[in-house]
Amino acid sequence: MFRPDGTDLLGAPYERFVLDCGRDAQGALVATLVRRWADHGDGRRAVLMLGGLADYFFQTHVVDHLAARGWHVYGLDPRRYGRSLLPHQSANFCRSLAEYYPELDAAVAHMRADGVDEVLVWGHSTGGLIGAVWAADRPDGPVRGAFLNSPFLDFALPWALRRPAMAVVSAVARLAPHAVMPHPTSDAFAVATHATLGGEWAYDLLMKPARGHPIRLGWLAAIRAAQRRVRRGLGLRVPVLVGSSDRSFNWLSDPPEDIHRTDIVLDVGQIRRWGPMLGERVTLVRFPGALHDLTLSAPDVRASVLRRFDEWAAWHFSR
């Protein structure tokens, strides 16, 4: 068993492990793994949680639900995310999603040392895409399933921007990977969720900023490459549950109050279109009134999400 580096910022019973990821051109790299033991059970199964783009591990209400049902829970803030973002770094930057594999593999090593032999990947948005391609590239590893919460399987853009324009961006990214992509920003998700803006959740706005982080060309190219893998067929051999809202927010016609009951980040039609390409055992579920992060939705919606997860997991995991 690995010795934790201390109590996490979430407080007891959350323990923190700092993972050394070496160095790159910007300097030292670290990732952060947070552990919460199950309330009961034989300790064989665990959830590995990966957040979205401008995100960090903080959803303790989900962890409490899982721990009460016998899951150990590990939350990973990869390099340049959340707890792991250092002052000298470009937030979220990467040139390939494979850059995250060392910390994902290290997380699995910690789990195995803790006696875990069944891992479920729980990935939200960008974390869903990262977790899916990593699991596909580790077919003989301990991953036995995946719950993908509004996974980032395509860009919420018109076809001309999603396809030919992104191809141009990927070509330019080889020459200027750190160049920032101009794009409109909105604090609408924070307005829908953060306690100081009328929502329910008191997350850290420094680690999960209301308007996100600058988007760099190298990151866009890395995301596009992974999404193209999915569209060709990712080939996951484990069961996958893909959840999404029932509709996306229409910025041209929907009333502002609909930000509280729609996905304002991704096109849920694209999630449903490409979700089946993840593998042969994919289940798609739509949750009416859900936000982009399903687990931050209104109480009745997130209760439905967790109930559906429990039903699905009961078929595929030991108890």
Backbone bond lengths (Angstrom), bond angles and torsions (degrees), N, CA, C in turn:
res aa  C-N    CA-C-N  psi(-1)  N-CA   C-N-CA  omega(-1)  CA-C   N-CA-C  phi
1 M - - - 1.459 - - 1.529 110.00 -
2 F 1.316 116.75 135.51 1.460 121.30 177.90 1.528 109.84 -78.58
3 R 1.310 116.09 146.44 1.457 121.15 177.99 1.526 109.16 -87.83
4 P 1.341 118.81 126.12 1.467 120.05 179.58 1.519 111.71 -66.45
5 D 1.323 115.65 156.22 1.461 121.77 178.24 1.520 112.60 -84.56
6 G 1.315 117.11 -4.49 1.455 120.27 177.55 1.521 110.72 148.73
7 T 1.331 114.29 -178.28 1.459 120.43 175.75 1.521 108.96 -76.61
8 D 1.332 116.28 138.53 1.457 120.35 -178.62 1.522 110.75 -73.53
9 L 1.329 116.12 165.77 1.458 121.55 178.06 1.523 112.14 -61.13
10 L 1.336 118.21 -19.59 1.462 121.11 175.89 1.518 111.97 -73.58
11 G 1.339 116.84 -11.53 1.461 121.09 -178.95 1.514 111.82 86.77
12 A 1.343 116.16 171.46 1.460 120.89 177.89 1.532 108.69 -61.27
13 P 1.358 116.67 142.62 1.463 130.04 9.71 1.531 114.33 -96.28
14 Y 1.321 118.43 26.83 1.462 121.63 -178.49 1.524 110.56 -86.48
15 E 1.331 115.75 125.63 1.460 122.06 179.98 1.523 110.15 -110.11
16 R 1.334 115.73 147.04 1.470 121.38 -174.60 1.523 110.94 -113.79
17 F 1.323 115.49 137.67 1.460 122.96 171.58 1.526 107.57 -122.36
18 V 1.305 118.38 127.69 1.461 122.49 175.83 1.530 107.64 -97.03
19 L 1.316 116.29 122.80 1.465 122.55 -175.94 1.521 109.52 -102.62
20 D 1.315 116.75 123.59 1.457 122.22 178.34 1.529 109.09 -76.49
21 C 1.327 116.02 119.80 1.465 121.12 -179.27 1.524 112.07 -109.63
22 G 1.332 117.32 17.92 1.456 120.16 177.42 1.520 112.35 80.92
23 R 1.319 114.86 -145.47 1.461 121.05 -177.51 1.522 110.24 -138.80
24 D 1.315 115.63 158.71 1.457 121.07 169.56 1.521 107.80 -137.21
25 A 1.323 117.75 -164.81 1.463 120.82 -175.94 1.523 112.85 -62.99
26 Q 1.330 117.50 -22.84 1.461 120.67 179.27 1.522 112.88 -91.38
27 G 1.329 117.78 -7.76 1.459 119.69 178.70 1.517 112.42 121.46
28 A 1.336 115.66 -154.70 1.465 122.08 -175.08 1.521 111.46 -63.94
29 L 1.329 114.82 148.16 1.463 122.74 178.58 1.523 109.37 -126.37
30 V 1.322 116.38 134.18 1.454 120.75 173.75 1.523 109.20 -134.96
31 A 1.313 115.34 158.90 1.458 122.57 168.09 1.521 106.94 -127.23
32 T 1.318 117.35 162.77 1.458 121.53 -176.94 1.515 109.97 -129.25
33 L 1.337 115.32 125.38 1.450 122.07 177.28 1.528 108.28 -110.57
34 V 1.318 116.32 129.84 1.464 122.14 179.97 1.521 108.25 -114.83
35 R 1.335 116.02 133.07 1.465 120.51 -176.71 1.529 111.14 -117.92
36 R 1.322 115.02 138.02 1.469 122.49 171.59 1.515 107.11 -133.40
37 W 1.341 116.03 118.31 1.452 120.47 -178.21 1.527 111.22 -68.23
38 A 1.327 116.08 151.20 1.459 121.64 172.45 1.526 109.95 -65.44
39 D 1.312 115.79 153.13 1.463 120.42 178.39 1.516 111.89 -74.56
40 H 1.336 117.15 -22.27 1.467 121.55 -179.53 1.530 107.38 -163.92
41 G 1.318 116.18 179.68 1.463 120.19 177.32 1.508 111.55 108.48
42 D 1.333 115.28 179.48 1.463 120.36 -175.55 1.523 113.27 -90.55
43 G 1.352 117.85 -0.52 1.460 120.60 175.85 1.511 115.33 78.15
44 R 1.336 117.75 11.60 1.462 120.15 -175.72 1.517 112.83 -86.00
45 R 1.320 118.74 -21.77 1.456 119.69 -173.29 1.524 111.10 -119.77
46 A 1.343 114.28 147.77 1.463 119.61 -176.77 1.514 110.18 -149.89
47 V 1.315 114.88 154.67 1.461 123.34 173.87 1.524 108.14 -105.49
48 L 1.327 116.39 134.18 1.463 122.61 173.23 1.521 107.32 -110.08
49 M 1.339 116.51 111.95 1.460 121.75 -173.54 1.526 110.86 -98.76
50 L 1.348 114.91 133.02 1.463 123.16 178.21 1.520 108.08 -126.77
51 G 1.322 117.01 128.36 1.455 121.36 -176.56 1.512 113.27 -87.66
52 G 1.333 114.31 -174.93 1.446 121.21 -179.51 1.513 112.58 -83.89
53 L 1.327 116.92 -163.37 1.457 121.92 -171.23 1.525 112.28 -66.42
54 A 1.316 117.76 -64.23 1.474 120.81 176.65 1.522 106.67 -96.51
55 D 1.314 116.81 80.41 1.463 120.50 -166.52 1.520 109.88 -153.35
56 Y 1.331 114.81 169.49 1.466 121.76 171.95 1.525 107.14 -157.40
57 F 1.325 117.19 169.86 1.462 122.85 -176.88 1.525 109.55 -79.82
58 F 1.344 116.81 112.52 1.466 119.09 -179.54 1.533 112.88 -149.19
59 Q 1.322 119.11 -2.13 1.462 122.05 -170.37 1.535 111.36 -79.51
60 T 1.331 116.37 71.07 1.466 120.97 -174.25 1.522 112.42 -65.55
61 H 1.337 117.93 -26.06 1.469 119.11 178.73 1.526 110.75 -65.92
62 V 1.340 117.07 -34.09 1.463 120.79 175.94 1.527 109.56 -71.27
63 V 1.319 116.55 -42.67 1.462 120.82 -179.63 1.525 110.42 -61.52
64 D 1.334 117.38 -43.93 1.467 120.34 178.29 1.527 110.93 -58.37
65 H 1.320 116.39 -41.83 1.468 120.89 179.00 1.532 110.33 -61.79
66 L 1.327 116.57 -46.31 1.462 120.39 -177.83 1.526 111.30 -69.05
67 A 1.323 116.96 -43.34 1.465 120.28 -179.23 1.526 111.18 -62.41
68 A 1.317 117.18 -35.61 1.458 120.83 178.83 1.523 111.96 -67.95
69 R 1.325 116.72 -16.81 1.465 121.68 179.77 1.524 112.11 -106.93
70 G 1.321 116.64 17.30 1.454 120.79 170.83 1.509 116.21 90.05
71 W 1.331 117.19 14.63 1.464 120.48 176.87 1.522 110.68 -97.76
72 H 1.339 117.61 129.91 1.461 119.41 159.44 1.525 106.91 -70.11
73 V 1.318 117.02 146.44 1.458 120.30 179.64 1.525 108.95 -126.00
74 Y 1.341 115.12 131.31 1.459 122.94 176.52 1.528 107.40 -123.79
75 G 1.309 117.04 124.42 1.452 121.43 176.24 1.518 109.88 -106.33
76 L 1.321 117.24 129.40 1.461 121.22 -177.98 1.522 110.25 -112.21
77 D 1.332 116.05 121.57 1.462 121.62 165.19 1.530 105.76 -97.99
78 P 1.334 118.24 104.31 1.465 119.64 -177.64 1.526 111.75 -66.96
79 R 1.312 116.01 176.96 1.468 121.41 176.46 1.531 110.00 -51.34
80 R 1.337 115.01 136.68 1.468 123.98 177.30 1.536 113.78 67.46
81 Y 1.331 116.75 16.53 1.470 121.61 176.61 1.525 109.88 -119.77
82 G 1.320 117.40 138.76 1.450 121.93 167.16 1.516 114.39 49.93
83 R 1.323 116.33 -121.12 1.464 122.65 -179.53 1.526 112.00 -60.04
84 S 1.316 116.48 -25.16 1.467 121.60 -172.17 1.519 113.48 -92.18
85 L 1.334 118.07 -5.67 1.461 121.39 -179.86 1.523 109.90 -76.00
86 L 1.329 117.02 118.50 1.463 122.71 -178.65 1.518 110.24 -99.28
87 P 1.331 118.14 156.78 1.473 120.73 -172.93 1.526 114.73 -57.63
88 H 1.336 117.80 -28.70 1.460 120.03 -175.97 1.529 113.19 -87.25
89 Q 1.339 118.13 5.17 1.467 120.37 -169.88 1.529 113.24 -108.12
90 S 1.327 114.84 153.50 1.465 122.70 170.34 1.523 107.68 -83.69
91 A 1.316 116.67 118.05 1.461 120.98 -174.88 1.516 111.39 -56.02
92 N 1.359 115.18 132.77 1.465 123.66 172.84 1.526 114.72 66.01
93 F 1.321 118.90 2.87 1.462 119.84 -173.31 1.523 111.38 -68.69
94 C 1.329 115.27 138.56 1.465 122.52 168.69 1.520 107.32 -158.04
95 R 1.313 116.54 164.02 1.463 121.41 174.62 1.527 111.69 -112.51
96 S 1.315 116.40 -7.45 1.462 122.82 175.44 1.519 107.19 -158.58
97 L 1.326 117.00 141.60 1.463 118.91 177.44 1.526 111.53 -67.10
98 A 1.317 117.39 -17.05 1.469 120.48 176.42 1.527 111.63 -65.42
99 E 1.330 117.71 -17.30 1.472 119.89 176.00 1.525 111.35 -60.65
100 Y 1.332 118.06 -23.84 1.456 121.16 -178.97 1.525 112.90 -86.54
101 Y 1.322 117.59 -7.45 1.461 119.67 -176.05 1.533 113.20 -61.71
102 P 1.351 119.81 -37.97 1.470 117.62 -179.65 1.524 113.43 -57.90
103 E 1.345 118.47 -43.31 1.453 118.94 -179.76 1.522 112.17 -74.37
104 L 1.336 117.19 -30.72 1.457 119.35 173.98 1.530 110.54 -66.20
105 D 1.315 116.87 -42.72 1.464 120.42 177.00 1.529 110.89 -64.96
106 A 1.341 116.75 -38.17 1.464 120.17 177.90 1.525 110.62 -65.52
107 A 1.327 116.90 -38.37 1.467 120.31 177.00 1.527 110.21 -60.63
108 V 1.332 116.86 -42.90 1.457 120.66 177.80 1.525 110.68 -62.69
109 A 1.336 117.65 -39.80 1.467 120.50 177.91 1.530 110.45 -60.40
110 H 1.328 117.39 -41.12 1.466 120.60 176.32 1.524 110.81 -62.92
111 M 1.326 116.45 -42.75 1.457 119.94 179.98 1.527 111.43 -62.31
112 R 1.312 114.97 -45.57 1.464 118.40 -179.12 1.525 111.00 -63.31
113 A 1.334 116.31 -37.96 1.463 119.51 176.65 1.523 111.61 -63.51
114 D 1.331 115.78 -26.56 1.466 121.03 177.90 1.522 112.38 -85.97
115 G 1.343 117.86 1.24 1.457 121.64 177.57 1.510 114.96 93.83
116 V 1.323 117.59 9.00 1.461 121.53 -178.61 1.528 109.80 -81.22
117 D 1.327 117.37 134.83 1.468 119.98 173.84 1.525 112.70 -129.09
118 E 1.340 118.04 1.31 1.460 122.30 173.96 1.522 108.42 -129.04
119 V 1.338 115.92 115.76 1.464 121.40 -177.69 1.525 109.47 -114.21
120 L 1.311 115.46 132.53 1.454 121.14 171.83 1.517 108.31 -111.09
121 V 1.331 117.32 125.50 1.462 122.23 175.52 1.527 108.19 -82.48
122 W 1.325 115.94 125.44 1.467 122.32 178.06 1.525 105.55 -117.67
123 G 1.335 116.39 98.78 1.460 120.13 -172.75 1.511 112.25 -118.88
124 H 1.334 115.21 132.22 1.460 121.06 177.85 1.524 110.49 -105.59
125 S 1.325 117.59 128.59 1.462 123.95 171.91 1.525 111.06 56.09
126 T 1.338 118.43 -116.82 1.463 120.42 178.11 1.526 110.69 -59.73
127 G 1.331 116.83 -37.84 1.464 120.25 176.93 1.510 112.50 -62.15
128 G 1.330 117.36 -30.35 1.455 119.94 175.78 1.516 112.05 -67.51
129 L 1.332 116.60 -39.69 1.461 120.41 177.54 1.522 110.75 -68.28
130 I 1.340 116.88 -45.08 1.466 120.50 178.84 1.525 110.56 -59.51
131 G 1.332 116.11 -49.25 1.457 119.70 -178.01 1.511 113.01 -62.82
132 A 1.336 117.11 -36.00 1.458 120.22 -178.59 1.525 111.75 -68.51
133 V 1.344 117.91 -46.48 1.463 118.70 -177.83 1.523 110.71 -69.92
134 W 1.338 117.18 -34.98 1.475 119.84 176.23 1.522 110.38 -63.30
135 A 1.329 117.37 -46.64 1.465 120.10 179.84 1.526 110.90 -62.17
136 A 1.335 117.09 -37.09 1.468 120.10 178.04 1.514 111.55 -65.01
137 D 1.336 116.83 -32.12 1.459 121.19 179.93 1.520 112.88 -87.69
138 R 1.326 117.28 0.55 1.473 122.94 176.01 1.523 108.77 -126.57
139 P 1.346 117.77 57.87 1.474 120.16 -172.98 1.518 113.56 -64.12
140 D 1.326 118.17 -21.79 1.457 120.48 -179.70 1.529 112.14 -101.61
141 G 1.324 116.47 11.83 1.451 120.79 179.91 1.520 112.18 -84.03
142 P 1.339 116.72 -170.88 1.469 120.83 -173.94 1.522 114.74 -85.19
143 V 1.338 118.43 0.29 1.462 119.81 -178.17 1.527 109.11 -68.84
144 R 1.338 115.14 122.57 1.465 120.65 -177.83 1.525 112.55 -111.54
145 G 1.327 117.11 -1.75 1.451 120.26 178.94 1.509 110.20 176.78
146 A 1.336 115.77 172.41 1.462 120.91 -179.09 1.520 109.66 -147.76
147 F 1.322 115.03 134.97 1.456 121.69 167.94 1.519 106.74 -109.61
148 L 1.323 116.90 115.16 1.457 122.11 -177.59 1.520 108.54 -108.46
149 N 1.320 114.43 114.05 1.458 124.60 -174.82 1.525 107.82 -94.88
150 S 1.343 116.72 100.97 1.466 122.42 -177.18 1.529 111.44 51.11
151 P 1.329 117.99 59.04 1.469 120.07 -175.88 1.526 112.20 -67.10
152 F 1.325 115.15 148.85 1.467 123.53 -175.80 1.523 108.72 -85.21
153 L 1.329 116.79 77.61 1.456 121.88 -175.42 1.520 112.87 -93.65
154 D 1.332 117.45 -11.34 1.461 121.08 177.01 1.522 107.79 -164.26
155 F 1.320 114.95 160.24 1.457 120.36 178.20 1.532 109.82 -80.73
156 A 1.321 116.35 142.02 1.464 121.51 178.25 1.527 109.26 -83.98
157 L 1.322 114.61 69.12 1.465 122.22 -175.63 1.518 109.51 -137.63
158 P 1.336 117.90 159.48 1.470 119.78 172.19 1.531 110.79 -59.66
159 W 1.337 116.43 157.54 1.458 121.04 -174.61 1.526 112.19 -54.08
160 A 1.327 118.17 -42.58 1.468 120.54 -176.07 1.520 111.64 -62.72
161 L 1.326 117.09 -31.16 1.464 120.09 177.48 1.522 111.26 -83.87
162 R 1.336 117.29 -35.23 1.466 120.36 -179.87 1.519 111.88 -67.38
163 R 1.343 118.16 -36.31 1.458 120.57 -171.71 1.539 112.43 -105.98
164 P 1.338 122.00 -79.62 1.471 118.85 -175.58 1.522 113.71 -62.97
165 A 1.337 117.76 -39.58 1.462 118.70 -178.90 1.524 111.11 -66.53
166 M 1.331 117.60 -40.02 1.460 120.06 178.43 1.518 111.56 -67.14
167 A 1.317 117.65 -31.37 1.462 119.77 175.56 1.522 110.59 -63.22
168 V 1.323 116.81 -39.84 1.461 121.14 177.22 1.528 110.00 -65.84
169 V 1.347 116.31 -44.53 1.465 120.40 178.72 1.527 110.45 -57.31
170 S 1.336 117.04 -43.61 1.465 120.27 -179.16 1.523 111.44 -62.81
171 A 1.328 117.21 -37.01 1.464 120.55 178.03 1.524 110.89 -66.90
172 V 1.325 116.37 -43.75 1.471 120.09 179.05 1.520 111.06 -66.43
173 A 1.324 116.40 -33.30 1.462 120.74 -178.20 1.519 112.68 -60.68
174 R 1.318 117.54 -27.75 1.466 119.72 178.40 1.528 111.22 -65.40
175 L 1.329 116.77 -27.26 1.461 121.33 -179.74 1.527 112.38 -94.61
176 A 1.340 116.51 -32.84 1.468 120.35 -175.63 1.522 109.99 -137.86
177 P 1.338 118.15 67.42 1.466 120.27 -173.83 1.529 113.98 -63.67
178 H 1.339 117.18 -28.22 1.466 119.63 -177.48 1.530 112.86 -89.81
179 A 1.314 118.05 -2.10 1.463 120.17 178.31 1.518 109.75 -61.62
180 V 1.333 116.56 139.42 1.457 122.02 -178.00 1.521 109.91 -87.47
181 M 1.318 115.80 133.40 1.459 121.82 178.58 1.526 108.94 -86.12
182 P 1.336 118.51 116.32 1.469 119.03 176.25 1.530 109.86 -62.46
183 H 1.316 116.47 132.15 1.456 120.11 179.14 1.518 109.02 -157.64
184 P 1.328 117.57 150.28 1.462 119.87 177.11 1.518 110.61 -68.45
185 T 1.323 117.03 143.76 1.457 121.65 177.67 1.524 109.54 -120.12
186 S 1.310 115.39 157.07 1.456 121.51 179.92 1.516 108.94 -146.22
187 D 1.318 116.43 146.96 1.464 120.81 174.66 1.528 110.65 -100.36
188 A 1.339 117.28 19.42 1.462 121.09 -173.91 1.524 112.24 -61.31
189 F 1.348 118.06 -38.66 1.462 118.80 179.98 1.520 110.49 -65.36
190 A 1.333 117.52 -39.95 1.459 120.33 176.95 1.524 110.85 -65.20
191 V 1.332 117.10 -38.76 1.464 120.43 177.17 1.529 110.24 -60.55
192 A 1.320 116.34 -37.02 1.468 120.63 -178.66 1.517 112.93 -77.01
193 T 1.345 118.14 -19.16 1.463 119.33 -170.35 1.517 115.44 -125.13
194 H 1.339 119.31 -32.28 1.468 119.49 -169.83 1.526 111.98 -82.71
195 A 1.319 115.61 138.79 1.460 121.32 -174.45 1.523 113.16 -60.96
196 T 1.327 118.25 -32.63 1.462 120.38 -178.79 1.524 112.72 -77.24
197 L 1.347 116.69 -10.37 1.460 121.07 -176.03 1.527 112.44 -117.92
198 G 1.321 116.08 10.34 1.454 120.22 177.56 1.513 114.65 110.29
199 G 1.340 117.61 -1.39 1.456 121.26 178.97 1.516 111.91 -94.30
200 E 1.325 115.78 -161.14 1.463 122.07 -173.32 1.518 114.21 -106.99
201 W 1.333 118.40 -20.29 1.455 120.73 -164.02 1.531 112.06 -109.46
202 A 1.338 116.42 134.90 1.467 121.59 -178.38 1.524 110.26 -102.30
203 Y 1.321 116.74 56.81 1.463 119.43 178.33 1.524 110.41 -79.10
204 D 1.331 115.66 165.21 1.458 122.94 -175.85 1.528 109.56 -78.80
205 L 1.324 116.66 115.97 1.467 120.69 -177.54 1.527 112.98 -75.66
206 L 1.327 118.22 -8.35 1.463 119.65 171.72 1.522 110.46 -79.74
207 M 1.327 116.71 -38.20 1.465 120.09 179.35 1.527 112.42 -86.82
208 K 1.321 116.86 -23.21 1.462 121.36 177.01 1.533 106.70 -130.44
209 P 1.332 117.00 73.51 1.467 120.45 -172.61 1.524 112.78 -65.16
210 A 1.328 114.25 145.74 1.460 120.25 -174.45 1.526 112.29 -60.01
211 R 1.311 117.42 -34.00 1.471 120.68 -179.72 1.524 112.86 -109.07
212 G 1.313 116.63 17.61 1.447 120.72 175.33 1.520 113.61 71.92
213 H 1.325 116.16 -164.71 1.457 124.36 179.37 1.529 109.26 -114.60
214 P 1.325 118.16 162.77 1.471 119.81 173.84 1.529 111.05 -57.54
215 I 1.319 115.92 140.52 1.465 122.28 179.03 1.523 108.44 -97.32
216 R 1.327 117.09 122.45 1.462 122.03 -176.43 1.526 110.95 -105.97
217 L 1.327 115.02 150.09 1.458 120.19 -173.01 1.523 112.66 -60.84
218 G 1.341 116.81 -37.73 1.455 119.27 179.77 1.523 111.85 -60.58
219 W 1.329 116.11 -40.21 1.462 120.67 177.66 1.528 110.62 -65.47
220 L 1.327 117.48 -44.25 1.458 120.72 178.57 1.530 111.13 -58.03
221 A 1.322 116.35 -43.18 1.464 119.98 179.80 1.529 111.14 -65.01
222 A 1.342 116.74 -38.63 1.466 120.22 178.98 1.521 111.19 -65.26
223 I 1.324 116.82 -42.23 1.461 120.68 177.91 1.526 110.60 -63.86
224 R 1.334 116.17 -44.79 1.470 119.92 179.82 1.525 111.11 -59.79
225 A 1.320 117.39 -41.50 1.462 120.37 -179.43 1.533 110.77 -63.03
226 A 1.337 117.08 -41.88 1.463 120.26 179.74 1.523 110.65 -68.81
227 Q 1.324 117.61 -40.09 1.464 120.18 178.30 1.530 111.30 -63.87
228 R 1.314 117.01 -36.42 1.464 119.73 177.15 1.524 110.70 -64.47
229 R 1.316 117.31 -35.51 1.462 120.30 175.08 1.526 110.30 -60.51
230 V 1.319 116.15 -43.95 1.460 119.77 179.71 1.520 110.23 -62.60
231 R 1.317 117.56 -44.84 1.464 120.46 -177.04 1.533 111.74 -63.95
232 R 1.336 116.59 -29.02 1.471 119.90 177.05 1.529 111.54 -78.46
233 G 1.315 116.21 -14.79 1.462 121.42 -176.06 1.511 109.93 109.01
234 L 1.344 117.49 106.94 1.464 120.87 -173.97 1.519 111.66 -77.93
235 G 1.310 117.50 -29.97 1.460 120.49 174.92 1.512 115.86 79.72
236 L 1.322 118.09 25.42 1.463 119.15 175.90 1.522 109.75 -61.05
237 R 1.345 115.33 134.42 1.460 119.47 -177.99 1.518 112.28 -99.36
238 V 1.324 116.66 2.56 1.460 121.16 -178.61 1.530 109.15 -105.55
239 P 1.335 117.90 159.92 1.467 119.55 177.10 1.525 111.07 -66.66
240 V 1.322 115.60 141.36 1.462 122.44 -177.70 1.525 108.61 -130.65
241 L 1.318 116.20 127.78 1.464 122.46 173.10 1.522 107.48 -106.33
242 V 1.330 116.66 120.33 1.467 122.27 -179.55 1.519 108.24 -111.43
243 G 1.328 116.05 117.38 1.454 121.06 179.36 1.510 111.33 -110.17
244 S 1.333 116.23 145.02 1.457 121.23 175.80 1.514 109.06 -150.67
245 S 1.322 115.42 166.52 1.454 120.19 169.85 1.529 109.17 -66.86
246 D 1.330 116.02 166.92 1.458 118.10 177.22 1.518 112.25 -82.13
247 R 1.337 117.54 -14.95 1.464 118.24 176.34 1.519 110.77 -159.00
248 S 1.325 114.77 157.51 1.460 122.38 176.18 1.527 109.92 -96.31
249 F 1.308 115.32 153.33 1.460 121.04 177.76 1.523 109.86 -70.48
250 N 1.319 116.06 133.26 1.456 121.54 175.81 1.525 107.99 -97.97
251 W 1.333 116.05 109.88 1.461 120.80 -173.91 1.525 112.31 -68.37
252 L 1.320 117.39 -18.27 1.466 120.53 -178.22 1.523 113.02 -90.31
253 S 1.331 117.54 -28.78 1.458 118.62 -170.92 1.521 116.03 -127.57
254 D 1.324 119.03 -21.19 1.465 119.61 -175.82 1.521 111.64 -77.35
255 P 1.323 117.99 145.07 1.463 120.59 175.07 1.524 110.65 -67.70
256 P 1.340 118.28 149.85 1.474 121.18 -175.65 1.524 113.98 -55.33
257 E 1.327 118.04 -32.95 1.466 119.43 -177.24 1.525 112.64 -66.50
258 D 1.340 117.69 -15.00 1.463 119.79 179.16 1.528 113.16 -71.94
259 I 1.330 117.79 -8.96 1.463 118.14 174.78 1.524 110.96 -62.80
260 H 1.320 118.20 -18.67 1.462 122.42 -178.72 1.523 112.82 -85.01
261 R 1.336 118.91 -1.88 1.465 120.26 -177.42 1.527 113.14 -145.59
262 T 1.319 117.23 23.35 1.464 121.53 178.06 1.532 109.72 -140.93
263 D 1.315 115.59 167.81 1.470 121.49 172.38 1.526 107.20 -85.96
264 I 1.325 116.96 115.08 1.467 120.38 -178.52 1.521 111.86 -97.94
265 V 1.327 117.91 4.19 1.461 121.75 -174.94 1.528 111.73 -109.26
266 L 1.318 117.56 -50.02 1.461 122.02 -174.90 1.521 111.51 -116.51
267 D 1.330 114.50 164.51 1.456 122.56 174.61 1.531 107.39 -88.80
268 V 1.325 117.08 109.22 1.465 119.37 -175.97 1.529 111.21 -65.88
269 G 1.321 117.84 -24.04 1.460 119.88 174.70 1.521 111.78 -62.94
270 Q 1.322 117.13 -36.87 1.470 120.51 177.51 1.527 110.96 -69.62
271 I 1.331 117.45 -35.34 1.471 120.01 176.46 1.520 109.99 -61.43
272 R 1.328 116.18 -45.10 1.466 119.55 -179.26 1.534 111.19 -70.64
273 R 1.330 116.54 -31.28 1.468 119.51 179.80 1.519 111.21 -68.81
274 W 1.333 117.09 -46.67 1.465 120.29 -172.75 1.526 113.85 -95.01
275 G 1.330 117.47 -14.28 1.460 119.32 179.50 1.518 113.92 -53.18
276 P 1.339 119.19 -44.20 1.466 118.94 -179.94 1.522 114.30 -62.27
277 M 1.337 118.39 -17.54 1.452 121.38 179.67 1.527 112.65 -79.09
278 L 1.321 117.68 -4.11 1.464 120.56 179.36 1.530 111.88 -70.09
279 G 1.313 116.79 -33.83 1.458 120.16 -177.93 1.513 110.31 -178.73
280 E 1.333 115.94 -170.08 1.454 120.98 -175.32 1.523 112.82 -93.23
281 R 1.327 117.58 -7.48 1.467 120.13 -174.87 1.532 109.58 -128.04
282 V 1.316 114.90 56.67 1.463 121.57 -175.78 1.523 110.18 -101.69
283 T 1.321 115.54 131.69 1.457 122.52 174.15 1.520 108.48 -113.56
284 L 1.332 117.07 125.44 1.462 122.60 179.27 1.524 109.22 -103.53
285 V 1.342 115.83 132.30 1.459 120.63 179.09 1.520 109.00 -133.97
286 R 1.326 115.93 133.12 1.458 122.02 175.34 1.525 109.06 -105.27
287 F 1.329 116.01 138.42 1.454 121.23 -179.88 1.525 109.47 -117.71
288 P 1.320 118.14 106.61 1.465 120.94 -179.26 1.531 111.45 -58.16
289 G 1.328 115.24 132.97 1.454 120.95 176.88 1.514 115.14 80.66
290 A 1.333 117.62 10.76 1.462 120.51 -176.40 1.518 111.80 -84.01
291 L 1.336 115.37 151.08 1.457 123.16 171.93 1.527 109.89 -83.30
292 H 1.348 115.19 177.20 1.467 119.76 176.95 1.521 110.62 -58.45
293 D 1.334 117.79 -48.01 1.464 120.19 170.22 1.522 106.27 -88.27
294 L 1.312 115.84 103.86 1.457 120.85 -174.41 1.510 112.26 -54.48
295 T 1.339 117.00 -34.63 1.458 120.51 -173.82 1.524 113.38 -79.36
296 L 1.328 117.81 -4.77 1.467 121.34 174.76 1.524 111.13 -104.17
297 S 1.315 117.10 9.21 1.462 122.45 -179.79 1.529 110.19 -72.15
298 A 1.326 115.63 178.55 1.460 121.32 177.52 1.530 110.22 -56.51
299 P 1.347 117.94 154.29 1.472 120.49 -173.70 1.524 114.86 -52.52
300 D 1.320 118.80 -42.36 1.458 119.36 -178.36 1.523 111.60 -68.76
301 V 1.340 116.86 -33.48 1.465 120.18 179.77 1.522 110.10 -70.97
302 R 1.320 117.21 -48.87 1.476 117.66 -178.48 1.525 111.16 -66.93
303 A 1.323 118.55 -29.43 1.463 120.13 174.11 1.526 110.31 -63.41
304 S 1.332 116.26 -38.69 1.461 120.41 176.90 1.522 111.09 -65.21
305 V 1.335 116.63 -40.34 1.470 121.06 178.49 1.523 110.24 -60.89
306 L 1.314 117.41 -49.15 1.462 120.78 -176.77 1.527 111.01 -68.19
307 R 1.312 116.80 -36.34 1.468 120.04 177.52 1.528 110.31 -64.19
308 R 1.323 116.33 -43.59 1.475 119.48 179.79 1.519 110.50 -66.06
309 F 1.320 117.85 -38.53 1.457 120.11 175.90 1.526 110.56 -60.88
310 D 1.322 117.30 -46.19 1.462 120.69 -179.25 1.524 111.08 -58.31
311 E 1.335 116.72 -43.06 1.463 120.49 -179.63 1.523 110.94 -63.55
312 W 1.335 115.70 -43.45 1.471 120.30 179.76 1.524 110.87 -66.08
313 A 1.323 116.56 -45.92 1.468 120.40 -177.63 1.512 112.39 -64.34
314 A 1.331 117.27 -31.90 1.438 120.16 -179.21 1.533 112.28 -61.56
315 W 1.337 116.35 -25.62 1.468 119.82 179.48 1.527 111.95 -80.92
316 H 1.321 117.74 -21.24 1.461 119.53 -166.40 1.527 115.12 -119.16
317 F 1.327 117.92 -11.15 1.465 120.08 -175.55 1.518 110.57 -127.90
318 S 1.344 114.90 149.74 1.451 120.47 175.37 1.525 109.32 -67.37
319 R 1.291 116.43 160.59 1.464 120.16 -177.18 1.523 110.18 -109.32
